[in-house]
Amino acid sequence: MIAKSKNGIEVFIDTQHLENHLDPDQSGGTFLFREMDVAVEKISKWLGEVTLPPETCKSFWGDPRPPLGPYSIRTVVECEENVGWHSLVNVREVEDGTKVEWEIRRGYLTKVFPSLKPKLCKTVALVIMRFDQKRLAKKIESDVTLGICKTQEEHRQWKFIQSPSEWVLITAFPGTLAPPQSDFSFWRTHGFATGPIEPIS
């Protein structure tokens, strides 16, 4: 699915990833709407409010650092209506004695609060990335050679090679904008709420 930014840049919506945000059993941010077509329609509208910088460098995950400049755009869209349940929790606001567990997310040990409910929110964070598809293709080919995956099609980033646009919506999730999980200073004071979702009144 292709949507356009405010300045006319085509962005591929990764609907496979988006499905996780429609699942109330996921521990990340969850959208209120359950239908994929509604989610895609909303996200296309939000992308239409974002101006993408054409000069943003191309890269892919696994680079030690962005070459010459940023290659992913993070922006927050404010909505008039409730659009999701926000699961990001500030540790300072959690009562003493609250149950805390740990789980591995993207290779990092992360706090989760299974006894806290995700809260309703009106904000959506969009993360859009510009891929260097030629370099990524070589990286995937190398991973197959090294035996990390059997075929190119099995590689978890293969879909970005197949993307009709080098710009891809990596994720769109409810709540305030969370930095990468390698940002320890942030994650020491934040975690994820994974308890029963707060009902809509």
Salt bridges, closest charged atoms under 4 A:
ASP14 OD2 - LYS159 NZ 3.01
GLU49 OE2 - LYS45 NZ 3.39
ASP63 OD1 - ARG135 NH2 3.22
GLU81 OE2 - LYS42 NZ 2.29
GLU101 OE2 - LYS99 NZ 3.22
GLU103 OE2 - ARG105 NE 3.81
ASP143 OD2 - LYS139 NZ 3.03
ASP143 OD2 - HIS155 NE2 2.79
GLU166 OE1 - LYS58 NZ 3.50
GLU166 OE2 - ARG130 NE 2.88
